[in-house]
């Protein structure tokens, strides 16, 4: 065996023997600070070198003096390596504690101030925590708005049921006591209140099906012009009574595959709201056209516009643009609603894989419904 091969084998034996202790030490320190794990790895790597040097030095029959020098050099190099290893080890510990603080902050209040310290991997984790913080904040805001909508819905429904029930009770008592000069008129008012409560219950049932994801749709070929014409014909008497101009125009031959009853509700509800809030001599328009993304139906009015803070709440359950809740008992078709109409419209549109939005456009608002040409159920 040549001297070179012998030196290599001796160095491999000594260095390999020391290197085996590295994984063992790392396992023993797995619960310790990251700093000491880094130091253990560095010391193992450094000691493997002097171990090989020491083993080969003995094989080369160095003098005691020369061997002592080699030992001192290896010792100093090992101490320097350990000291140097403490620096990145301490930095890793500090960065990991920063990440732990960010995670703790995220768990406490959900709001995270990212420091973005450390190497790329640590910064990536910090960025993911920041993104998660934003998503949690948005989720909490949605939950808060939903809870607020539920409370408002219960309040409005209670009011909408209590008022007609109280009126019906008073009118029935007057009829029983024979204190009414015009009984047919009272009967008409009672019937109007009953119809109103039936519509309210139907709306609640429809909204519950939408929220449960079990809304039943029957897609068919629907002429958009027919839907707009029916909405105009249905709302025209109310528009005339309020001295509003109601009109619409649809591109010829515009056809949409959708649920006919749902699409009719999607158009008629914003039209009714527009007429209710448009002053006398105002105009309500219902244009329909093809857009690159599908069929676009628009309802514009002259209501004067919405408060910017209310634009994001228009489609919330129970939201009311006005706190005035006194119904006109001589015009039962114009009774107030519990803020369910536009929430139902949004649910029907989304069930068709479409979008609905509202924006202020002088002199009023502009509701836009966008449906894909084949607006089948989502």
Secondary structure as GFF3:
##gff-version 3
##sequence-region A 1 378
A	DSSP	alpha_helix	3	28	.	.	.	ID=ss1
A	DSSP	alpha_helix	34	59	.	.	.	ID=ss2
A	DSSP	alpha_helix	64	109	.	.	.	ID=ss3
A	DSSP	alpha_helix	120	177	.	.	.	ID=ss4
A	DSSP	alpha_helix	183	212	.	.	.	ID=ss5
A	DSSP	beta_strand	219	223	.	.	.	ID=ss6
A	DSSP	alpha_helix	224	241	.	.	.	ID=ss7
A	DSSP	beta_strand	245	250	.	.	.	ID=ss8
A	DSSP	beta_strand	255	259	.	.	.	ID=ss9
A	DSSP	alpha_helix	260	277	.	.	.	ID=ss10
A	DSSP	beta_strand	283	291	.	.	.	ID=ss11
A	DSSP	beta_strand	294	300	.	.	.	ID=ss12
A	DSSP	three_ten_helix	308	313	.	.	.	ID=ss13
A	DSSP	three_ten_helix	332	334	.	.	.	ID=ss14
A	DSSP	alpha_helix	341	351	.	.	.	ID=ss15
A	DSSP	beta_strand	355	361	.	.	.	ID=ss16
A	DSSP	beta_strand	364	371	.	.	.	ID=ss17
###
